[in-house]
Amino acid sequence: QEKLSKGIEYLISKESQVKAHITQLDLLLKETEFNSERAKQEAFQSFEKLSHVLEEKKFAALKAIEDSKNLRLEKLQAQAEEYQGLLENNGLVGYAQEVLKETDPSCFVQTAKQLHVRIQQATESLKSFRPAAVSTFEDFVVDIAKQEEILGDLTFHSYGLEIPEINELQSRMYNKALISWEWPGKRDTADTYVLEYHKLNREKESAVWQEIDVCSKSKVISDLDNDSSYAFRVRGHKGSICSAWSREVILHTPPAPVFSFLFDDKCGYNSEHLLLNPRRTSVESRAGFSLLLGSERVQAGCYMTLDYIIGDTGVSKGKHFWAFHVEPYSYLVKVGVVSGNKMRKLFHNTHDVTSPRYEQDSGHDSGSEDAFFDSSQPFPLVTLGMKKFFIPTTPAASKDAASRILPLPSCLGICLDCDKGKVGFYDAGSMKCLCECKVDCSGMMYPAFALMGSAAVHLEEPVTPKYGEYDDN
């Protein structure tokens, strides 16, 4: 009873404050009604202005078409009448026939001379006939694609709502597309987002944007075509307000479906020289330590080997693509494919570099720069190392060695076409083909890697929804 009494006493003591709040709310109700009507009127006037501009443009366009039509009809009608006169018993021909009946020589000569000139002109016109006007109105087609896009973006003022930016470093294209974005000020100012994308076509036809509503700041997109380029853009929404579109970002899909595999820890795997991570997605060369430990026994030359490792899954048909990263510090890495029926030769031919069996001046050449890249070799591999990509030597390649050395891309890709017997090596960031070689695909084909010295290779992980379809809150 005491608490209830105190509560009633408090409310009674605040009666003037309650009345003030009621008065304020009544005022806000009236202001809301008034302001909404004014906003409607302003919006109506804005659309009326647009409608007036469109009406003027429509009237001008229709008048231009009508004027052009009338002018063309006049020219064509005059030309038709002119040619009508070339018919027998009509116009010029009829008049000429009457002149021929003239019996007075002087009258005939005076008339026939000018008439002959007119007939010659009519003859030339007949031989080089060309309509006086065209019937098509292709020059009068109104292109409204840009205006449609602008009107589609027509909305209320953003009142400072920032434009999101697509993060090209975090966005990537592999088996799926991962698109990630952020705010310039690193502070979220939108509740939801709209992500749009479309495929770029060579015909340059007007693209139809695919639209996706997103609650987080990233999205994984599936079912994109291989060997294609896509444009992406995003904008933020906060209530009924939206930001402008972000700058468009172009990403390229792989030239073939992505082939998933892990490093094989059984077939030919040298656990003393190579170290696999538990998931078998990364391999690191440890050969340098064993060389240092055994250096006391080395009296002449240098005994270094290539340590090979292959993928645990092979393919025998179709077209496949896989990507990987090579650590920049890597001294020497070879990448490519190997046939299953020639794999024994791969693991029994590891002494690719000078070894104690060969004197340094014996003339043995285990990897001459001038040796042509043999397309029939059992395991076509290209060389990477010291932040460089080395294009293999071919009969058609430049003799200049410097022209065959490219900067090492941050991510490399391999495209194997078993049906055509080709293997291509790609910059997986831009999906640009760096070089292409022929390969014998008669057996099961496996991804192959070789490391020497200090080196490491990491397989590109497939894009999955775990990468970013989450709400920061």
C-alpha positions as CSV (number, residue, x, y, z in Angstrom):
1,Q,0.0,0.0,0.0
2,E,2.9,2.3,0.8
3,K,4.6,1.6,-2.5
4,L,1.4,2.1,-4.4
5,S,0.7,5.3,-2.6
6,K,4.2,6.6,-3.4
7,G,3.8,5.7,-7.1
8,I,0.5,7.5,-7.3
9,E,1.9,10.5,-5.6
10,Y,4.9,10.6,-8.0
11,L,2.6,10.5,-11.1
12,I,0.4,13.2,-9.6
13,S,3.4,15.4,-8.9
14,K,4.5,14.9,-12.6
15,E,1.0,15.8,-13.9
16,S,2.3,19.1,-15.5
17,Q,5.2,17.1,-17.2
18,V,2.7,14.6,-18.5
19,K,0.5,17.4,-19.9
20,A,3.6,18.9,-21.5
21,H,4.5,15.6,-23.2
22,I,0.9,15.2,-24.5
23,T,1.0,18.7,-25.9
24,Q,4.4,17.9,-27.5
25,L,3.0,14.7,-29.0
26,D,-0.1,16.5,-30.3
27,L,2.2,19.0,-32.0
28,L,4.3,16.2,-33.5
29,L,1.2,14.5,-34.9
30,K,0.2,17.7,-36.6
31,E,3.7,18.4,-37.9
32,T,4.0,14.8,-39.2
33,E,0.7,15.2,-41.1
34,F,1.8,18.6,-42.5
35,N,5.4,17.5,-43.3
36,S,4.2,14.3,-45.1
37,E,1.8,16.3,-47.2
38,R,4.6,18.8,-48.1
39,A,7.0,15.9,-48.9
40,K,4.3,14.3,-51.1
41,Q,3.8,17.7,-52.9
42,E,7.6,18.1,-53.4
43,A,7.9,14.6,-54.8
44,F,4.9,15.1,-57.0
45,Q,6.4,18.3,-58.4
46,S,9.7,16.6,-59.0
47,F,8.0,13.8,-61.0
48,E,5.9,16.4,-62.8
49,K,9.1,18.2,-63.9
50,L,10.5,14.9,-65.2
51,S,7.2,14.2,-66.9
52,H,7.2,17.7,-68.5
53,V,10.8,17.1,-69.8
54,L,9.8,13.7,-71.2
55,E,6.7,15.2,-72.8
56,E,8.8,17.9,-74.5
57,K,11.4,15.3,-75.6
58,K,8.6,13.0,-76.9
59,F,6.9,15.9,-78.8
60,A,10.3,16.9,-80.4
61,A,11.1,13.3,-81.4
62,L,7.7,12.6,-82.9
63,K,7.8,15.9,-84.8
64,A,11.3,15.2,-86.2
65,I,10.1,11.8,-87.4
66,E,7.0,13.4,-89.0
67,D,9.0,16.1,-90.7
68,S,11.5,13.6,-92.1
69,K,8.6,11.4,-93.3
70,N,6.9,14.3,-95.2
71,L,10.2,15.4,-96.8
72,R,11.0,11.9,-97.9
73,L,7.4,11.4,-99.3
74,E,7.8,14.6,-101.3
75,K,11.1,13.5,-102.8
76,L,9.8,10.0,-103.6
77,Q,6.6,11.3,-105.1
78,A,8.4,13.7,-107.4
79,Q,10.8,10.9,-108.5
80,A,7.8,8.6,-109.1
81,E,6.1,11.3,-111.3
82,E,9.4,11.8,-113.2
83,Y,9.7,8.1,-114.0
84,Q,6.0,8.0,-114.8
85,G,6.8,10.4,-117.6
86,L,9.1,7.9,-119.2
87,L,6.2,5.6,-120.0
88,E,4.8,5.5,-123.5
89,N,2.0,8.1,-124.2
90,N,2.9,9.9,-120.9
91,G,5.0,13.0,-120.2
92,L,8.4,13.1,-121.9
93,V,7.9,10.1,-124.1
94,G,4.5,11.2,-125.3
95,Y,5.8,14.7,-126.0
96,A,8.8,13.3,-127.9
97,Q,6.5,11.1,-130.0
98,E,4.4,14.2,-130.9
99,V,7.6,16.2,-131.9
100,L,8.6,13.4,-134.3
101,K,5.3,14.0,-136.2
102,E,6.4,17.7,-136.9
103,T,6.7,18.2,-140.6
104,D,8.3,21.7,-140.5
105,P,12.1,21.2,-140.4
106,S,12.9,24.5,-138.7
107,C,10.3,24.0,-135.9
108,F,11.5,20.4,-135.5
109,V,15.1,21.4,-135.1
110,Q,14.4,24.1,-132.6
111,T,12.3,21.7,-130.4
112,A,14.3,18.4,-130.9
113,K,17.7,19.8,-129.6
114,Q,16.4,20.6,-126.1
115,L,14.2,17.5,-126.1
116,H,17.2,15.3,-126.9
117,V,19.1,16.7,-123.9
118,R,16.2,15.9,-121.7
119,I,15.9,12.3,-123.0
120,Q,19.7,11.8,-122.5
121,Q,19.3,12.9,-118.8
122,A,16.3,10.6,-118.4
123,T,18.3,7.7,-119.9
124,E,21.3,8.3,-117.5
125,S,18.9,8.5,-114.6
126,L,17.3,5.2,-115.6
127,K,20.7,3.5,-115.8
128,S,21.8,4.7,-112.4
129,F,18.5,4.5,-110.6
130,R,18.6,5.3,-106.9
131,P,15.6,6.2,-104.7
132,A,15.5,9.8,-103.7
133,A,15.0,8.8,-100.1
134,V,15.4,5.8,-97.8
135,S,12.4,4.2,-96.2
136,T,14.0,3.1,-92.9
137,F,14.1,5.3,-89.8
138,E,17.1,3.7,-88.1
139,D,18.5,7.1,-87.3
140,F,15.4,8.0,-85.3
141,V,15.7,5.1,-82.7
142,V,15.7,6.6,-79.2
143,D,18.4,4.9,-76.9
144,I,17.0,5.1,-73.4
145,A,19.2,2.4,-71.8
146,K,21.2,4.9,-69.8
147,Q,18.2,6.9,-68.8
148,E,16.4,3.7,-67.7
149,E,19.3,2.8,-65.4
150,I,19.4,6.3,-64.0
151,L,15.6,6.3,-63.3
152,G,16.0,2.8,-61.8
153,D,18.4,4.3,-59.3
154,L,16.0,7.2,-58.6
155,T,15.4,7.4,-54.8
156,F,15.4,9.8,-51.9
157,H,18.6,11.7,-51.0
158,S,21.1,9.5,-49.2
159,Y,21.8,12.2,-46.6
160,G,25.5,11.3,-46.3
161,L,25.1,7.5,-46.5
162,E,28.5,6.3,-47.6
163,I,29.2,4.2,-50.7
164,P,30.5,0.8,-50.0
165,E,33.7,-0.4,-51.7
166,I,34.3,-4.0,-53.0
167,N,37.5,-5.3,-51.5
168,E,39.4,-6.8,-54.5
169,L,42.1,-8.4,-52.2
170,Q,39.5,-10.4,-50.2
171,S,37.2,-11.1,-53.2
172,R,38.2,-14.0,-55.4
173,M,36.9,-16.3,-58.2
174,Y,37.6,-20.0,-58.1
175,N,35.0,-22.8,-58.0
176,K,32.6,-20.1,-56.9
177,A,32.8,-16.3,-56.6
178,L,33.4,-14.7,-53.2
179,I,32.6,-11.0,-53.2
180,S,33.5,-9.0,-50.1
181,W,33.0,-5.2,-49.4
182,E,33.6,-2.7,-46.7
183,W,33.0,1.0,-45.9
184,P,35.6,3.7,-46.6
185,G,35.4,4.9,-43.1
186,K,35.5,1.3,-41.7
187,R,32.2,1.9,-40.0
188,D,29.0,0.2,-41.0
189,T,26.3,2.7,-42.0
190,A,23.8,0.4,-43.7
191,D,21.3,-2.2,-42.5
192,T,21.2,-4.3,-45.7
193,Y,22.9,-4.4,-49.1
194,V,22.1,-5.2,-52.7
195,L,24.8,-7.0,-54.7
196,E,24.4,-7.0,-58.5
197,Y,26.4,-8.8,-61.2
198,H,26.3,-9.6,-64.9
199,K,28.4,-11.4,-67.4
200,L,30.4,-9.4,-69.8
201,N,29.8,-10.3,-73.4
202,R,31.8,-9.7,-76.6
203,E,28.7,-8.4,-78.4
204,K,28.5,-5.5,-76.0
205,E,24.8,-6.0,-75.7
206,S,23.0,-4.2,-72.8
207,A,23.6,-6.4,-69.8
208,V,20.8,-7.6,-67.4
209,W,22.0,-7.2,-63.8
210,Q,21.3,-10.1,-61.5
211,E,20.3,-8.8,-58.0
212,I,20.9,-10.4,-54.6
213,D,19.8,-9.0,-51.2
214,V,22.5,-9.5,-48.6
215,C,22.5,-8.9,-44.8
216,S,26.3,-9.4,-44.4
217,K,29.3,-7.7,-46.0
218,S,30.1,-10.6,-48.3
219,K,28.4,-13.1,-50.6
220,V,29.2,-16.4,-52.3
221,I,27.8,-16.8,-55.8
222,S,27.5,-20.1,-57.6
223,D,26.6,-21.3,-61.1
224,L,28.8,-18.9,-63.0
225,D,30.0,-19.8,-66.5
226,N,33.6,-21.0,-67.0
227,D,36.1,-18.9,-69.0
228,S,34.0,-15.7,-68.5
229,S,34.3,-12.2,-67.1
230,Y,31.8,-10.8,-64.6
231,A,31.1,-7.3,-63.4
232,F,30.1,-6.8,-59.7
233,R,28.7,-3.7,-57.8
234,V,27.1,-3.2,-54.4
235,R,25.2,-0.5,-52.6
236,G,23.9,-0.1,-49.0
237,H,20.3,0.4,-47.7
238,K,19.3,2.0,-44.5
239,G,15.5,2.1,-44.1
240,S,14.1,3.7,-47.3
241,I,17.4,5.4,-48.1
242,C,20.1,3.8,-50.3
243,S,23.6,4.8,-51.2
244,A,25.0,5.2,-54.8
245,W,26.4,2.1,-56.5
246,S,30.0,1.2,-55.8
247,R,32.7,1.1,-58.5
248,E,32.3,-1.9,-60.7
249,V,34.9,-4.7,-60.2
250,I,35.7,-7.2,-63.0
251,L,36.6,-10.8,-62.0
252,H,37.4,-13.7,-64.3
253,T,36.2,-17.3,-63.9
254,P,38.7,-20.3,-64.5
255,P,38.9,-21.7,-68.0
256,A,37.5,-25.0,-66.9
257,P,35.7,-26.6,-63.9
258,V,37.8,-26.7,-60.7
259,F,39.5,-30.0,-59.9
260,S,39.8,-30.7,-56.2
261,F,42.5,-32.9,-54.7
262,L,44.9,-33.1,-51.8
263,F,48.7,-33.9,-51.7
264,D,49.3,-37.6,-51.7
265,D,51.2,-38.7,-48.6
266,K,51.8,-42.3,-49.8
267,C,52.8,-42.6,-53.5
268,G,56.5,-41.5,-53.6
269,Y,56.2,-39.1,-50.7
270,N,59.6,-38.4,-49.1
271,S,58.8,-37.6,-45.5
272,E,62.4,-36.9,-44.7
273,H,62.6,-34.0,-47.2
274,L,59.0,-32.9,-47.5
275,L,56.6,-31.7,-44.7
276,L,52.8,-31.9,-45.2
277,N,50.3,-30.0,-43.1
278,P,47.6,-32.2,-41.4
279,R,45.0,-31.3,-44.0
280,R,47.4,-32.2,-46.9
281,T,46.8,-28.8,-48.6
282,S,50.4,-27.4,-48.1
283,V,53.8,-29.0,-48.7
284,E,57.1,-27.6,-47.6
285,S,60.6,-28.7,-48.6
286,R,63.0,-29.5,-45.7
287,A,65.9,-30.7,-48.0
288,G,68.1,-27.8,-46.9
289,F,68.5,-29.1,-43.4
290,S,69.7,-32.6,-44.4
291,L,72.2,-31.0,-46.8
292,L,73.7,-28.9,-44.0
293,L,73.8,-31.9,-41.7
294,G,75.5,-34.0,-44.3
295,S,77.9,-31.3,-45.6
296,E,80.9,-32.8,-43.8
297,R,80.7,-35.9,-46.1
298,V,80.6,-33.8,-49.3
299,Q,84.1,-33.4,-50.7
300,A,83.3,-32.3,-54.3
301,G,80.3,-31.0,-56.2
302,C,76.9,-30.6,-54.8
303,Y,74.3,-33.3,-54.2
304,M,70.8,-31.8,-54.5
305,T,67.6,-33.5,-55.6
306,L,64.1,-32.6,-56.6
307,D,61.6,-34.0,-54.3
308,Y,58.3,-34.9,-56.1
309,I,54.8,-35.0,-54.7
310,I,51.6,-35.7,-56.7
311,G,47.8,-35.2,-56.1
312,D,45.9,-38.0,-54.6
313,T,43.2,-37.9,-57.4
314,G,43.7,-38.3,-61.2
315,V,41.6,-37.6,-64.3
316,S,41.5,-39.3,-67.7
317,K,39.1,-37.2,-69.7
318,G,37.6,-33.7,-69.8
319,K,39.0,-30.3,-69.0
320,H,40.1,-29.4,-65.5
321,F,41.6,-26.4,-63.6
322,W,43.4,-26.1,-60.2
323,A,45.3,-23.3,-58.6
324,F,48.0,-22.9,-55.9
325,H,50.3,-20.4,-54.2
326,V,54.1,-20.7,-54.3
327,E,55.9,-19.0,-51.4
328,P,58.0,-16.0,-52.7
329,Y,61.1,-17.3,-50.8
330,S,61.0,-20.6,-52.7
331,Y,64.3,-21.4,-54.4
332,L,63.1,-23.9,-57.0
333,V,59.6,-25.4,-57.7
334,K,58.4,-27.3,-60.7
335,V,54.7,-27.8,-61.4
336,G,52.7,-29.6,-64.0
337,V,51.2,-33.1,-64.6
338,V,52.3,-36.7,-64.7
339,S,50.8,-39.7,-66.3
340,G,50.0,-42.7,-64.0
341,N,51.7,-45.2,-66.3
342,K,54.9,-43.1,-66.3
343,M,54.9,-42.3,-62.6
344,R,57.6,-44.8,-61.7
345,K,60.0,-42.9,-64.0
346,L,59.1,-39.7,-62.1
347,F,60.2,-41.0,-58.7
348,H,63.3,-42.8,-60.0
349,N,64.6,-39.7,-61.8
350,T,65.1,-37.3,-59.0
351,H,68.8,-36.4,-59.5
352,D,68.0,-33.6,-61.8
353,V,70.8,-31.4,-60.5
354,T,74.5,-32.2,-60.3
355,S,75.3,-35.2,-58.1
356,P,78.5,-37.1,-57.1
357,R,77.9,-39.5,-60.0
358,Y,78.7,-36.6,-62.4
359,E,81.9,-34.7,-62.5
360,Q,81.3,-31.0,-62.7
361,D,83.2,-30.9,-66.0
362,S,82.0,-34.2,-67.4
363,G,79.8,-32.5,-70.0
364,H,76.6,-34.0,-68.5
365,D,73.8,-31.6,-69.0
366,S,70.8,-32.3,-66.8
367,G,68.9,-29.1,-67.5
368,S,70.3,-26.9,-70.2
369,E,68.5,-23.6,-70.7
370,D,68.9,-24.2,-74.5
371,A,67.3,-27.6,-74.5
372,F,64.0,-27.6,-76.1
373,F,60.9,-28.3,-74.1
374,D,60.0,-31.9,-75.1
375,S,56.3,-32.2,-75.5
376,S,56.5,-36.0,-75.3
377,Q,58.3,-36.1,-72.0
378,P,56.5,-38.2,-69.4
379,F,55.9,-35.3,-67.0
380,P,55.7,-31.8,-68.6
381,L,56.7,-29.3,-65.8
382,V,57.5,-25.6,-65.8
383,T,60.0,-24.0,-63.5
384,L,59.3,-21.4,-60.8
385,G,61.7,-19.9,-58.3
386,M,63.3,-16.8,-56.9
387,K,60.0,-14.9,-57.5
388,K,60.1,-15.7,-61.2
389,F,58.1,-17.8,-63.7
390,F,60.3,-19.4,-66.5
391,I,58.5,-20.0,-69.8
392,P,59.8,-23.3,-71.2
393,T,62.0,-23.2,-74.3
394,T,60.3,-24.3,-77.5
395,P,61.4,-24.2,-81.2
396,A,59.1,-21.3,-81.7
397,A,60.1,-19.4,-78.6
398,S,62.4,-16.4,-78.5
399,K,66.1,-17.1,-78.2
400,D,66.4,-14.3,-75.7
401,A,66.3,-15.9,-72.2
402,A,65.2,-12.6,-70.6
403,S,62.0,-12.6,-72.6
404,R,61.1,-16.0,-71.1
405,I,61.3,-14.8,-67.5
406,L,58.1,-13.4,-66.0
407,P,57.4,-12.1,-62.5
408,L,55.9,-14.9,-60.3
409,P,52.1,-14.4,-60.0
410,S,50.7,-14.5,-56.4
411,C,48.4,-17.4,-57.5
412,L,49.2,-19.9,-60.3
413,G,46.7,-22.1,-62.1
414,I,47.0,-25.2,-64.3
415,C,44.4,-26.1,-67.0
416,L,44.6,-29.7,-68.2
417,D,42.6,-30.6,-71.3
418,C,42.8,-34.4,-71.6
419,D,40.7,-34.6,-74.7
420,K,43.0,-32.2,-76.7
421,G,46.2,-33.3,-75.0
422,K,47.1,-29.8,-73.8
423,V,48.2,-28.3,-70.4
424,G,48.2,-24.5,-69.9
425,F,49.8,-22.5,-67.1
426,Y,47.8,-19.4,-65.9
427,D,48.1,-16.3,-63.7
428,A,45.1,-17.3,-61.6
429,G,44.4,-13.7,-60.6
430,S,43.7,-12.4,-64.1
431,M,43.1,-15.9,-65.6
432,K,45.7,-15.0,-68.3
433,C,47.5,-18.0,-70.0
434,L,51.2,-17.6,-69.5
435,C,52.2,-20.6,-71.7
436,E,50.7,-23.9,-73.1
437,C,52.3,-27.3,-73.9
438,K,51.2,-30.5,-75.5
439,V,51.0,-33.6,-73.2
440,D,50.4,-37.3,-73.7
441,C,47.1,-38.0,-71.9
442,S,46.9,-41.7,-72.7
443,G,46.8,-42.7,-69.0
444,M,45.4,-41.3,-65.8
445,M,46.8,-37.8,-65.3
446,Y,47.8,-36.5,-61.8
447,P,48.9,-33.0,-60.7
448,A,52.6,-33.0,-60.0
449,F,54.9,-30.8,-58.0
450,A,58.6,-30.8,-57.3
451,L,60.5,-28.8,-54.7
452,M,64.2,-28.2,-54.1
453,G,65.9,-26.2,-51.4
454,S,63.7,-24.0,-49.3
455,A,60.3,-23.9,-50.9
456,A,56.6,-24.3,-50.1
457,V,53.4,-24.8,-52.1
458,H,49.8,-24.2,-50.9
459,L,46.7,-25.4,-52.8
460,E,44.0,-22.9,-53.4
461,E,41.0,-23.7,-51.1
462,P,37.6,-23.9,-52.7
463,V,35.2,-21.1,-51.9
464,T,32.5,-22.1,-49.4
465,P,29.8,-20.2,-47.6
466,K,31.9,-20.1,-44.4
467,Y,34.0,-17.4,-46.1
468,G,31.7,-14.6,-45.3
469,E,27.9,-15.1,-45.3
470,Y,27.5,-14.0,-41.7
471,D,26.3,-10.9,-39.9
472,D,29.0,-9.0,-38.0
473,N,26.7,-8.7,-35.0
